[in-house]
Amino acid sequence: MDGKLFARIGAIVFVAVAVTATAIEMSRKEEAPPAAAVRQVEETPIDPLRAGQRRCQLLGEAAAHDTECLRVWAETRDRFLGVAPAPRQPAEGP
């Protein structure tokens, strides 16, 4: 009989704890979720080197023979390595 008594007491304690936890959870006020932080997106100037890289990427294998792509790659390499770019020579005209 002692085993049944302990089982009943255990069941009553379990139910009491469950009811108490439910009552506490239901009495909590829901907090509003924090407002999403809105950041202003600044317009960044278009980098002509980046645009040239994209163009050469779209050319695929043909870019290896394109003089503009070769110039873009040389400028990209110089920028990456921190080398000052060589002065551009004006194109010879007729």
N, C-alpha and C positions, 0 to 999 in steps of 0.2 A: 504494500500500500504506500510505502514511503516513496517508491519510484514514480507512482502516478501523481502523488502530491507535488513532487519536484517538477514533473512534466507540466502540470497545470500552472504552477507558479511561474515556470519559465515561459510558458505560452502567454500568460497575462503580462509579464514584464515585457516580452517582445512586442505585444500589441500596444502596450502603453508607450513604449519608445517609438514605435512606428507612427502612432497618432500624434505624439508630441512633435516629432520631426516634420510631419505633414502640416501641422498647425503653424509651426515656425516658418516653414517655407511659404505657406499661403499668406502669412501676415507681412512678408517682406514687400516693400514697395519696389516696383520695377524701376530701375534707373534707366534714363534715356541713354541710348548709345552716344558716345562722344561724337560731336559733329566732325565730319570729315574735313581735314585741313585743305583749304583751297590755296593752291599756289599759282601765282601769276607765271605764265610761261612767257619767257622773253624771246623775242624774235632774234635768232642768231643770224648774222650775215652769212650768206651762202659762200662757202669756200670754193673758189674756182678749181683748186687742186682736187678737192673731193669730187666735184662734178666730173672732172677729167678722168679720175680713177673709175667712176661708175661707167662712163662712156667706154673706156677701154675694157672694162669687165664684160660689158655687153657685146663687144666685138669678138670676144673669144680668142681663137688662135690667130685671127687676122690682125690682132693688136700687136703681135710680135713684129709686124712689118710696117706698122703705122708710125710715121715720124712723130706725130703729136703724142702718141702713147709712150714712145721712147723718152720724149722730153718729160712727160708727166711722171714716169717711173724714176727718172734721174732726179727730178725735184723732190719726189717722195723720199727717195733714199737719202738725199742730202738733208732733208728736214729731220728724218729719223735719226741720222748719225750726228746731227748738230753741226753740219758743215755749212759755211756760208755759201749761198748760191753763187754760181759764176755769173758775171755780168752778161746780160743778153746782148748779142750783137744784132744790129738792125739788119733786116733782110735787104738784100741787094735788089734794087728796082731797075726797070729798063731805062 
